[in-house]
């Protein structure tokens, strides 16, 4: 007999009868009558061609076939129960991997705090950090590779987003740039060549061109690079300028040998969100992970 021709409820009855060695006790546990148990056993005997259990004194004993089935039934039905009802999430024993996408290497400052939180709260879990390029290549948050992203991603159909903080931008140049330290005039700003940073998805820094347009300036992009780190390195080695997050400049500007330029340059406020797909919204482990990320990102440095 094929498994799809068998009433799986009969296997639940058999498992209970084998565990209790009693039709009466099995009926009590399954909230049915003893006659219903007997009828189920009779149907299963016909289907499998084996007596399965026989009377012995006041109880019953399994046949060799039923005895061999008992541990397999227990394990299989236990796994089916977990699949149907979901596994209870215990942070202390969870051994799964969580994958976080961040928009830029500049955000790595937040990762050690997150790793410490995970080490304390979920000592057996593993953290994997990838870039936005990996997120895009794997189908975005709708895919199964990335669990959560920290980026300028807004809520949309199927995507949940919660604000973490707002990032502000600065126009920067190398120390010793020909424009010197005096505030830029509109005319001077229009003559500068820029390093652009290709950050996706979301609007974020893509609003920069519109901000220059409102000043009546067409921004001259000399080169486009994938990260703020690459932009800082390019600015440090050329007379190009770039618009970078203020937090990045504060932490890494002196190391790269770059400084902010004052004057009329547009400044953006970019909301940075924690974003995830609806498929993981109700998952207990993912809820716990999102809370750890929120704590790690918003905790004082």
C-alpha positions as CSV (number, residue, x, y, z in Angstrom):
1,X,0.0,0.0,0.0
2,X,1.3,3.5,-0.9
3,X,1.5,6.0,2.0
4,X,-0.9,8.4,0.2
5,X,-3.6,5.7,0.4
6,X,-3.3,5.4,4.1
7,X,-5.1,7.4,6.8
8,X,-2.2,8.8,8.8
9,X,-4.4,9.1,11.8
10,X,-4.2,5.4,12.1
11,X,-0.5,5.6,12.6
12,X,-1.1,8.1,15.5
13,X,-3.4,5.5,17.1
14,X,-0.9,2.8,16.7
15,X,1.9,4.9,18.1
16,X,-0.2,5.6,21.2
17,X,-1.3,2.0,21.7
18,X,2.3,0.8,21.4
19,X,3.5,3.4,23.9
20,X,0.7,2.7,26.4
21,X,0.3,-1.1,25.9
22,X,-3.4,-0.5,26.5
23,X,-6.4,0.3,24.3
24,X,-8.2,2.0,27.2
25,X,-5.3,4.3,28.1
26,X,-4.7,5.1,24.4
27,X,-8.4,6.0,24.1
28,X,-8.1,8.4,27.1
29,X,-5.1,10.1,25.7
30,X,-6.6,10.6,22.2
31,X,-10.0,11.6,23.7
32,X,-12.0,8.8,21.9
33,X,-13.7,5.7,22.9
34,X,-12.0,2.3,23.2
35,X,-14.1,1.0,20.4
36,X,-12.8,3.7,18.1
37,X,-9.3,2.6,18.9
38,X,-10.2,-1.0,18.2
39,X,-11.8,0.0,14.9
40,X,-8.7,2.0,13.9
41,X,-6.4,-1.0,14.7
42,X,-8.7,-3.2,12.6
43,X,-8.4,-0.9,9.6
44,X,-4.6,-0.7,10.0
45,X,-4.3,-4.5,10.3
46,X,-6.2,-4.9,7.0
47,X,-4.0,-2.3,5.3
48,X,-0.7,-3.7,6.5
49,X,-1.6,-7.4,6.6
50,X,-0.3,-7.9,10.2
51,X,-2.0,-8.3,13.6
52,X,0.2,-5.5,15.0
53,X,-0.9,-6.1,18.7
54,X,-2.3,-9.2,20.5
55,X,-3.8,-9.5,23.9
56,X,-1.6,-10.7,26.7
57,X,-3.2,-10.9,30.2
58,X,-4.7,-7.5,30.9
59,X,-2.7,-5.7,28.3
60,X,-1.4,-6.1,24.8
61,X,1.9,-6.8,23.2
62,X,3.2,-5.8,19.8
63,X,4.0,-8.2,17.0
64,X,7.6,-8.2,15.7
65,X,6.5,-5.9,12.8
66,X,4.8,-3.5,15.2
67,X,7.8,-3.5,17.5
68,X,10.1,-2.6,14.6
69,X,7.7,0.2,13.6
70,X,7.5,1.7,17.0
71,X,10.7,3.8,17.1
72,X,10.2,4.9,13.5
73,X,6.7,6.0,14.1
74,X,7.7,8.0,17.2
75,X,10.5,9.8,15.4
76,X,8.6,10.4,12.2
77,X,5.4,11.7,13.9
78,X,7.4,13.9,16.2
79,X,9.1,15.5,13.2
80,X,5.7,16.0,11.5
81,X,4.4,17.6,14.7
82,X,7.3,20.0,14.7
83,X,6.7,20.8,11.0
84,X,3.0,21.6,11.6
85,X,3.2,23.5,14.9
86,X,6.7,25.0,14.6
87,X,9.7,24.4,16.8
88,X,9.9,26.3,20.1
89,X,12.6,28.9,19.8
90,X,15.2,28.9,22.7
91,X,17.9,31.5,22.3
92,X,20.2,29.6,24.6
93,X,20.2,26.6,22.3
94,X,19.5,28.0,18.8
95,X,22.3,27.0,16.4
96,X,21.1,28.6,13.2
97,X,22.9,31.1,11.0
98,X,21.6,34.7,10.7
99,X,22.6,36.7,7.6
100,X,22.7,40.5,7.8
101,X,23.2,42.8,4.7
102,X,24.8,46.2,5.3
103,X,24.9,49.0,2.8
104,X,28.6,49.8,3.2
105,X,31.8,48.8,5.0
106,X,31.5,52.0,7.0
107,X,28.7,50.3,8.9
108,X,31.0,47.6,10.1
109,X,31.5,49.7,13.3
110,X,28.1,48.3,14.4
111,X,28.9,44.6,13.8
112,X,31.2,44.0,16.8
113,X,28.5,45.1,19.1
114,X,26.0,42.9,17.4
115,X,28.4,39.9,17.5
116,X,28.8,40.5,21.2
117,X,25.1,40.6,21.7
118,X,24.6,37.3,19.8
119,X,27.5,35.7,21.7
120,X,25.7,36.6,25.0
121,X,22.1,35.9,24.0
122,X,22.5,33.1,21.4
123,X,25.9,31.5,22.1
124,X,25.4,28.7,19.5
125,X,24.2,30.9,16.7
126,X,26.3,32.2,13.8
127,X,26.3,35.7,12.2
128,X,27.1,36.2,8.5
129,X,27.5,39.8,7.2
130,X,27.3,40.5,3.5
131,X,27.1,43.6,1.3
132,X,24.1,45.0,-0.5
133,X,25.5,43.5,-3.8
134,X,25.0,40.0,-2.3
135,X,21.5,41.0,-1.3
136,X,20.6,42.1,-4.8
137,X,22.3,39.1,-6.5
138,X,20.3,36.7,-4.3
139,X,16.9,38.1,-5.1
140,X,16.7,40.8,-2.4
141,X,14.9,40.3,0.9
142,X,12.3,38.2,-0.9
143,X,15.0,35.6,-1.4
144,X,16.2,33.1,1.2
145,X,19.8,34.1,1.6
146,X,19.5,37.4,3.5
147,X,17.4,37.7,6.7
148,X,17.8,41.4,7.4
149,X,19.3,44.5,5.9
150,X,20.5,47.8,7.4
151,X,20.2,50.3,4.6
152,X,18.2,53.1,3.0
153,X,15.4,50.7,2.2
154,X,11.8,51.9,2.7
155,X,8.8,49.8,3.4
156,X,7.0,48.5,0.3
157,X,4.6,45.6,-0.5
158,X,6.1,42.5,1.2
159,X,8.9,44.5,2.9
160,X,8.8,45.7,6.5
161,X,11.1,48.6,7.5
162,X,11.7,50.1,10.9
163,X,13.8,53.3,11.4
164,X,17.1,53.0,13.2
165,X,18.8,56.4,12.7
166,X,19.2,59.2,10.3
167,X,22.5,59.7,8.4
168,X,23.7,63.2,7.4
169,X,26.1,63.9,4.6
170,X,29.1,66.1,4.2
171,X,31.0,67.1,1.1
172,X,34.7,66.2,1.5
173,X,38.0,66.7,-0.2
174,X,41.6,65.7,0.4
175,X,43.6,67.8,2.9
176,X,45.6,70.2,0.8
177,X,42.9,70.4,-1.9
178,X,43.4,73.5,-4.2
179,X,40.1,75.0,-2.9
180,X,41.6,75.5,0.5
181,X,39.6,75.9,3.7
182,X,37.4,78.8,2.7
183,X,33.6,78.1,2.4
184,X,32.6,77.2,-1.2
185,X,30.7,79.6,-3.3
186,X,28.1,78.3,-5.7
187,X,30.4,79.1,-8.6
188,X,33.3,77.1,-7.0
189,X,31.0,74.2,-6.2
190,X,29.8,74.0,-9.8
191,X,33.4,73.5,-11.0
192,X,34.2,70.5,-8.8
193,X,34.3,67.0,-10.1
194,X,32.7,64.3,-7.9
195,X,33.2,60.7,-6.9
196,X,29.7,59.1,-6.8
197,X,28.8,56.2,-4.7
198,X,26.5,53.6,-6.1
199,X,24.3,52.6,-3.2
200,X,21.3,50.4,-3.8
201,X,18.5,49.7,-3.3
202,X,16.4,52.6,-2.0
203,X,16.6,56.3,-2.8
204,X,19.1,57.5,-0.2
205,X,22.1,59.2,-1.9
206,X,20.3,59.1,-5.2
207,X,18.6,62.3,-4.1
208,X,21.9,64.1,-4.3
209,X,21.6,64.9,-8.0
210,X,18.2,66.5,-7.3
211,X,19.6,68.6,-4.5
212,X,22.3,70.0,-6.8
213,X,19.7,70.6,-9.5
214,X,17.7,72.7,-7.1
215,X,20.8,74.9,-6.7
216,X,21.0,75.2,-10.5
217,X,24.1,73.1,-10.6
218,X,24.7,70.0,-12.8
219,X,27.0,67.8,-10.7
220,X,30.0,66.6,-12.7
221,X,30.6,62.9,-11.8
222,X,34.1,61.8,-12.7
223,X,33.9,58.3,-11.4
224,X,31.4,56.0,-9.7
225,X,32.5,53.5,-7.0
226,X,30.6,50.9,-5.0
227,X,31.3,52.0,-1.4
228,X,32.1,55.0,0.8
229,X,35.5,53.4,1.6
230,X,36.4,53.4,-2.1
231,X,35.1,57.0,-2.4
232,X,37.2,58.2,0.5
233,X,40.3,56.5,-1.0
234,X,39.7,58.0,-4.4
235,X,39.2,61.5,-2.9
236,X,42.4,61.2,-0.9
237,X,44.4,60.5,-4.0
238,X,42.9,63.1,-6.3
239,X,41.3,66.6,-6.5
240,X,37.8,65.0,-6.8
241,X,35.3,65.5,-4.0
242,X,32.6,63.2,-2.6
243,X,29.5,63.3,-0.5
244,X,29.9,60.9,2.4
245,X,28.0,60.1,5.6
246,X,29.1,62.5,8.4
247,X,29.5,59.5,10.8
248,X,31.9,57.9,8.3
249,X,33.9,61.1,8.0
250,X,34.1,61.6,11.8
251,X,35.4,58.0,12.3
252,X,37.7,57.6,9.3
253,X,38.3,61.0,7.7
254,X,41.7,61.6,9.4
255,X,42.9,58.2,8.5
256,X,42.1,58.8,4.8
257,X,43.5,62.3,5.0
258,X,40.2,63.9,3.9
259,X,38.2,66.8,5.4
260,X,34.8,68.4,5.0
261,X,34.2,71.4,2.8
262,X,31.9,74.2,4.0
263,X,29.8,76.5,2.1
264,X,26.7,76.0,-0.2
265,X,27.1,72.3,-0.8
266,X,23.8,70.4,-0.4
267,X,23.5,68.2,2.7
268,X,21.1,65.2,2.8
269,X,19.4,63.5,5.6
270,X,19.1,59.8,4.8
271,X,16.9,57.5,6.9
272,X,18.6,54.2,7.6
273,X,16.2,51.4,8.3
274,X,16.2,47.9,9.4
275,X,14.4,46.0,6.6
276,X,13.1,42.4,6.3
277,X,10.6,40.4,4.2
278,X,7.1,39.5,5.3
279,X,8.1,35.8,5.1
280,X,10.3,36.1,8.2
281,X,8.1,38.7,10.1
282,X,6.4,36.2,12.5
283,X,9.4,33.8,12.9
284,X,10.4,33.9,16.6
285,X,14.1,33.5,15.9
286,X,14.0,36.4,13.4
287,X,12.1,38.6,15.8
288,X,14.7,37.9,18.5
289,X,17.5,38.6,15.9
290,X,15.9,41.9,14.9
291,X,15.7,43.0,18.5
292,X,19.4,42.2,19.0
293,X,20.3,44.3,15.9
294,X,18.2,47.2,17.1
295,X,20.0,47.1,20.5
296,X,23.4,46.8,19.0
297,X,22.9,49.6,16.5
298,X,21.3,52.1,18.9
299,X,23.5,51.4,21.9
300,X,26.0,54.2,22.7
301,X,29.4,53.8,21.0
